[in-house]
Amino acid sequence: MVGSQWVEVLNKLPMLIELHLDGCSLFGSIPTRSFVNLTSLAVIAISSNEFNSTFPEWFLNVSSLVSIDISWSELHGRIPLGLGELPNLQHLDLSANDLEGSIPSSIGNFCNLQYLDLSYNNLNGSLLENINGTETCNSKSPLPNLRELRLGSNQLMGKFPNWLGELKNLEELDLSYNQLQG
């Protein structure tokens, strides 16, 4: 399946729970869908392809998603503001792409997120002073289940925000090769 044909084919599989198309030589834009029939999809792993595309906005309508891996896939543009609205997401890997702009504050809405990798992109701006989430997660801290946070090799700058110290379950933190201080 090359080009954008794969999305049309998969949209006919409403019971699909896991999709693994890593390294399948998929290329071209990930098409925009006005109707997505992947209501059971929990895992989408489409890394190491050549999409040359923005983040597919229709992913935001698949509330059953638990894991998204689109690393090493030539994504460009900004991380969508609504990404933090996926209630079940536990694993998000958008590393080694061409994403730019700042990290949206809605990232703190991920109450179940355990792994976040946005490294090796062109993300800029400061590490967020404030992130949303404490009111959403029934927790006094944002991202209460986060174990790994990888933001290395971007263009982030500024001081370490206080919320980093509130990540009580964090086991691995990578902020290397940024312009942080303090």
ABEGO torsion letter per residue (X at the ends): XBEAAAAAAAAABAABABBBABGAGBBEBBBBBABBABAABABBBABGBBAGBBBBAAAAABAABABBBABGAGBBEBBBAAAAABAABABBBABGBABBEBBBAAAAABAABABBBABGBABBEBBBABBBGAAAAGBABBGAABABBBABGBABBEBBBAAAAABAABABBBABGBBBBX
